[in-house]
Amino acid sequence: MFFLKTVYLIKWSDFLFDVKGKKVLVTGASTGIGACIAELFASYGADVGIHYNKSEKEANDLLQKIKLNGGNAEIIQADLLDSSSYKNIIDSFICTFGGIDVLVNNAGGIYGFKHFIDLDEISWDETFTLNAKAPFFIAKEAFSYMAEHNGGKIINISSVSAKYGGSENSMHYGASKAALDAITNGLARAGVERNILVNSVRAGFVDTLFHKKIGRKNIDERIKMTPLKRAGVPKDIAKMVLFLASEAGDYITGEVFTVAGGD
Ligand SMILES: NC(=O)c1ccc[n+]([C@@H]2O[C@H](COP(=O)([O-])OP(=O)(O)OC[C@H]3O[C@@H](n4cnc5c(N)ncnc54)[C@H](OP(=O)(O)O)[C@@H]3O)[C@@H](O)[C@H]2O)c1
């Protein structure tokens, strides 16, 4: 009886979050949330593409760590401000791994973290390119492949700033993430006939280099504004992405999930 119960329990836990052998591309996987997603998926047996732009050392360190632990991964470099990279990144991932099952559009950031009255057009354009244009065009390439190969999943990493419109210094970022959520809805509707499931994960305040890069100073105040009174950690977001990518997420599409400590 004890043996049967154990087998029964293992069976359920085994397949619910199973991504073994799935081919998963994570953009912006050199640091922060993306690196954590890549590592978590690799530890669950997925073949992982670690995309990076400038953080070559961090991407290589992650690659070595995954391989040392028996996982399978490769690195792919591309600047997502350069639109010629969008098709290449998917082609190169498919060429390396023989297909693509899951795309996690995670790369993102803010150009020009400054009061909106002083915002320049270049910062607006680059922020939209990184957070909305690039994920759309990369998803479009993945979508075409998935449509011909029994479907797949696309998960876009958005932000609670899409809900609030961002702060006075990040209004353009909030708008770009709102555009990404609209892309999620559009692609999800286009994907239903082709078994392509598309969702957004809206992250709240997560303790990563993101905030250092933009020169944010009010970190303690930002944490106080979070109902759970702590900063998120990358794993908080990665767990939701794993849930959606695994069989647990097989009946979910066109949704926006907020993982933000109650924000
Ligand atoms: N941290 C938060 O509080 C928070 C909250 C809400 C949403 N998010 C979202 O979560 C995602 C991950 O952010 P994070 O906090 O993990 O920040 P992060 O540590 O700064 O990571 C950002 C990643 O995006 C890549 N990236 C940035 N600019 C790029 C470009 N031009 N071309 C290609 N890749 C580029 C970076 O690559 P390189 O370093 O290799 O250049 C890095 O891998 C982003 O979409 C962000 O908007 C974060």
The ligand as a MOL file (V3000), in Angstrom:
LIG
                    3D

  0  0  0     0  0            999 V3000
M  V30 BEGIN CTAB
M  V30 COUNTS 48 52 0 0 0
M  V30 BEGIN ATOM
M  V30 1 N 13.9390 43.4640 -11.9340 0
M  V30 2 C 12.7090 43.9310 -11.8620 0
M  V30 3 O 12.3070 44.5430 -10.8500 0
M  V30 4 C 11.7560 43.7220 -13.0000 0
M  V30 5 C 10.4200 44.0730 -12.8010 0
M  V30 6 C 9.5120 43.8780 -13.8120 0
M  V30 7 C 9.9190 43.3340 -15.0010 0
M  V30 8 N 11.2110 43.0210 -15.1950 0 CHG=1
M  V30 9 C 11.5990 42.4730 -16.5030 0
M  V30 10 O 12.2990 41.2670 -16.3130 0
M  V30 11 C 13.1780 41.0530 -17.4230 0
M  V30 12 C 14.5570 40.6920 -16.8960 0
M  V30 13 O 15.0610 41.7840 -16.1410 0
M  V30 14 P 16.1080 41.6030 -14.9470 0
M  V30 15 O 15.5350 42.2410 -13.7610 0
M  V30 16 O 16.5780 40.2110 -14.8660 0 CHG=-1
M  V30 17 O 17.2690 42.5770 -15.4620 0
M  V30 18 P 18.7950 42.3420 -15.8840 0
M  V30 19 O 19.5120 41.5340 -14.8840 0
M  V30 20 O 19.2830 43.7150 -16.2060 0
M  V30 21 O 18.7140 41.4700 -17.2200 0
M  V30 22 C 18.3640 42.0220 -18.4400 0
M  V30 23 C 18.7250 41.0560 -19.5460 0
M  V30 24 O 18.3070 41.6400 -20.7860 0
M  V30 25 C 19.4000 41.6460 -21.6870 0
M  V30 26 N 19.4050 42.8470 -22.5350 0
M  V30 27 C 19.3400 44.1340 -22.1480 0
M  V30 28 N 19.4450 44.9400 -23.2320 0
M  V30 29 C 19.5880 44.1280 -24.3090 0
M  V30 30 C 19.7850 44.3610 -25.7000 0
M  V30 31 N 19.8560 45.5770 -26.2350 0
M  V30 32 N 19.8710 43.2750 -26.5150 0
M  V30 33 C 19.8200 42.0210 -26.0010 0
M  V30 34 N 19.6620 41.7430 -24.7050 0
M  V30 35 C 19.5620 42.7870 -23.8700 0
M  V30 36 C 20.6500 41.6830 -20.8140 0
M  V30 37 O 21.7350 41.1260 -21.5650 0
M  V30 38 P 23.2740 41.5650 -21.3680 0
M  V30 39 O 23.4670 41.8640 -19.9040 0
M  V30 40 O 24.0210 40.3530 -21.8190 0
M  V30 41 O 23.5480 42.7390 -22.2340 0
M  V30 42 C 20.2270 40.7920 -19.6480 0
M  V30 43 O 20.4520 39.4430 -19.9430 0
M  V30 44 C 13.1230 42.3340 -18.2600 0
M  V30 45 O 12.2600 42.1770 -19.3360 0
M  V30 46 C 12.5600 43.3570 -17.2810 0
M  V30 47 O 11.8850 44.3980 -17.9590 0
M  V30 48 C 12.1590 43.2030 -14.2190 0
M  V30 END ATOM
M  V30 BEGIN BOND
M  V30 1 1 1 2
M  V30 2 2 2 3
M  V30 3 1 2 4
M  V30 4 1 4 5
M  V30 5 2 4 48
M  V30 6 2 5 6
M  V30 7 1 6 7
M  V30 8 2 7 8
M  V30 9 1 8 9
M  V30 10 1 8 48
M  V30 11 1 9 10
M  V30 12 1 9 46
M  V30 13 1 10 11
M  V30 14 1 11 12
M  V30 15 1 11 44
M  V30 16 1 12 13
M  V30 17 1 13 14
M  V30 18 2 14 15
M  V30 19 1 14 16
M  V30 20 1 14 17
M  V30 21 1 17 18
M  V30 22 2 18 19
M  V30 23 1 18 20
M  V30 24 1 18 21
M  V30 25 1 21 22
M  V30 26 1 22 23
M  V30 27 1 23 24
M  V30 28 1 23 42
M  V30 29 1 24 25
M  V30 30 1 25 26
M  V30 31 1 25 36
M  V30 32 1 26 27
M  V30 33 1 26 35
M  V30 34 2 27 28
M  V30 35 1 28 29
M  V30 36 1 29 30
M  V30 37 2 29 35
M  V30 38 1 30 31
M  V30 39 2 30 32
M  V30 40 1 32 33
M  V30 41 2 33 34
M  V30 42 1 34 35
M  V30 43 1 36 37
M  V30 44 1 36 42
M  V30 45 1 37 38
M  V30 46 2 38 39
M  V30 47 1 38 40
M  V30 48 1 38 41
M  V30 49 1 42 43
M  V30 50 1 44 45
M  V30 51 1 44 46
M  V30 52 1 46 47
M  V30 END BOND
M  V30 END CTAB
M  END
